[in-house]
Amino acid sequence: MLPYPGEEYVCAALTTSDLPANFEVGDAWVTGRNPDKTSYCSPWVVGTIKHRAVANPQGRITTAFTDRMIERCEEFLDSSDSSHG
């Protein structure tokens, strides 16, 4: 849980690059899908963003897709941690 709920968010990168490790958003869009472009999520590219910095959001995705990306991010972080220790 973030220390400042509603003031900052953890975000995973969205891209239009169809790389093997990216996950296609597909039908997981709730709002904001661009039918002319396919979006992918890179769950290893995460960061925080302040609420005041959010401008022109791309849309919303389903909770199920978000949960899957959280799991993939955790797997990546776990595997990265074990390679350093």
C-alpha positions as a LaTeX table, in Angstrom:
\begin{tabular}{lrrr}
\hline
Residue & $x$ (\AA) & $y$ (\AA) & $z$ (\AA) \\
\hline
Met1 & 0.00 & 0.00 & 0.00 \\
Leu2 & 1.29 & 3.44 & $-0.89$ \\
Pro3 & 1.76 & 5.90 & 1.94 \\
Tyr4 & $-0.33$ & 8.57 & 0.17 \\
Pro5 & $-3.46$ & 6.95 & $-1.32$ \\
Gly6 & $-5.22$ & 9.17 & $-3.84$ \\
Glu7 & $-2.13$ & 11.36 & $-4.15$ \\
Glu8 & 0.22 & 9.01 & $-6.01$ \\
Tyr9 & $-0.04$ & 5.79 & $-8.00$ \\
Val10 & 2.18 & 2.92 & $-9.03$ \\
Cys11 & 2.05 & 2.55 & $-12.81$ \\
Ala12 & 3.31 & $-0.02$ & $-15.29$ \\
Ala13 & 4.39 & 1.14 & $-18.74$ \\
Leu14 & 2.08 & 0.87 & $-21.72$ \\
Thr15 & 3.58 & 0.66 & $-25.18$ \\
Thr16 & 2.65 & $-0.14$ & $-28.77$ \\
Ser17 & 5.78 & $-2.32$ & $-29.11$ \\
Asp18 & 4.96 & $-5.97$ & $-29.68$ \\
Leu19 & 7.96 & $-7.42$ & $-27.87$ \\
Pro20 & 7.89 & $-11.07$ & $-26.71$ \\
Ala21 & 7.83 & $-10.25$ & $-22.97$ \\
Asn22 & 5.08 & $-7.61$ & $-23.23$ \\
Phe23 & 1.44 & $-8.49$ & $-22.52$ \\
Glu24 & $-1.27$ & $-7.41$ & $-24.95$ \\
Val25 & $-4.03$ & $-5.43$ & $-23.24$ \\
Gly26 & $-6.61$ & $-6.59$ & $-25.82$ \\
Asp27 & $-10.13$ & $-6.82$ & $-24.41$ \\
Ala28 & $-8.96$ & $-5.81$ & $-20.92$ \\
Trp29 & $-9.72$ & $-2.16$ & $-21.73$ \\
Val30 & $-12.66$ & $-0.81$ & $-19.75$ \\
Thr31 & $-12.39$ & 2.65 & $-21.35$ \\
Gly32 & $-9.96$ & 4.36 & $-23.67$ \\
Arg33 & $-9.11$ & 1.67 & $-26.21$ \\
Asn34 & $-7.78$ & 2.99 & $-29.51$ \\
Pro35 & $-9.05$ & 0.59 & $-32.20$ \\
Asp36 & $-6.24$ & 1.68 & $-34.55$ \\
Lys37 & $-3.44$ & 0.64 & $-32.17$ \\
Thr38 & $-2.69$ & $-2.42$ & $-30.08$ \\
Ser39 & $-1.41$ & $-1.66$ & $-26.58$ \\
Tyr40 & 0.93 & $-3.81$ & $-24.53$ \\
Cys41 & 2.00 & $-3.67$ & $-20.90$ \\
Ser42 & 5.59 & $-4.01$ & $-19.72$ \\
Pro43 & 5.14 & $-5.07$ & $-16.06$ \\
Trp44 & 8.85 & $-4.75$ & $-15.27$ \\
Val45 & 8.78 & $-1.02$ & $-16.10$ \\
Val46 & 7.08 & 0.49 & $-13.04$ \\
Gly47 & 7.17 & 3.84 & $-11.33$ \\
Thr48 & 5.14 & 6.20 & $-9.21$ \\
Ile49 & 3.26 & 9.20 & $-10.48$ \\
Lys50 & 1.70 & 12.03 & $-8.52$ \\
His51 & $-2.02$ & 12.64 & $-8.96$ \\
Arg52 & $-1.36$ & 16.23 & $-10.04$ \\
Ala53 & 0.85 & 14.94 & $-12.88$ \\
Val54 & $-1.90$ & 12.81 & $-14.44$ \\
Ala55 & $-2.96$ & 14.47 & $-17.69$ \\
Asn56 & $-4.90$ & 12.91 & $-20.54$ \\
Pro57 & $-5.08$ & 9.36 & $-19.11$ \\
Gln58 & $-5.10$ & 6.66 & $-21.77$ \\
Gly59 & $-8.01$ & 4.81 & $-20.21$ \\
Arg60 & $-8.81$ & 2.12 & $-17.68$ \\
Ile61 & $-8.10$ & $-1.60$ & $-17.72$ \\
Thr62 & $-9.81$ & $-4.42$ & $-15.87$ \\
Thr63 & $-8.90$ & $-5.43$ & $-12.35$ \\
Ala64 & $-8.11$ & $-8.94$ & $-13.60$ \\
Phe65 & $-5.50$ & $-7.60$ & $-16.06$ \\
Thr66 & $-4.06$ & $-5.33$ & $-13.37$ \\
Asp67 & $-3.78$ & $-8.27$ & $-10.96$ \\
Arg68 & $-2.00$ & $-10.33$ & $-13.63$ \\
Met69 & 0.51 & $-7.52$ & $-14.23$ \\
Ile70 & 1.11 & $-7.21$ & $-10.47$ \\
Glu71 & 1.89 & $-10.94$ & $-10.33$ \\
Arg72 & 4.28 & $-10.66$ & $-13.30$ \\
Cys73 & 5.99 & $-7.64$ & $-11.74$ \\
Glu74 & 6.43 & $-9.50$ & $-8.45$ \\
Glu75 & 7.89 & $-12.51$ & $-10.32$ \\
Phe76 & 10.35 & $-10.25$ & $-12.11$ \\
Leu77 & 11.39 & $-8.54$ & $-8.88$ \\
Asp78 & 11.73 & $-11.87$ & $-7.08$ \\
Ser79 & 13.92 & $-13.33$ & $-9.84$ \\
Ser80 & 16.01 & $-10.16$ & $-9.99$ \\
Asp81 & 16.53 & $-10.26$ & $-6.23$ \\
Ser82 & 17.73 & $-13.87$ & $-6.23$ \\
Ser83 & 20.32 & $-13.18$ & $-8.92$ \\
His84 & 22.00 & $-10.61$ & $-6.69$ \\
Gly85 & 22.30 & $-12.57$ & $-3.57$ \\
\hline
\end{tabular}
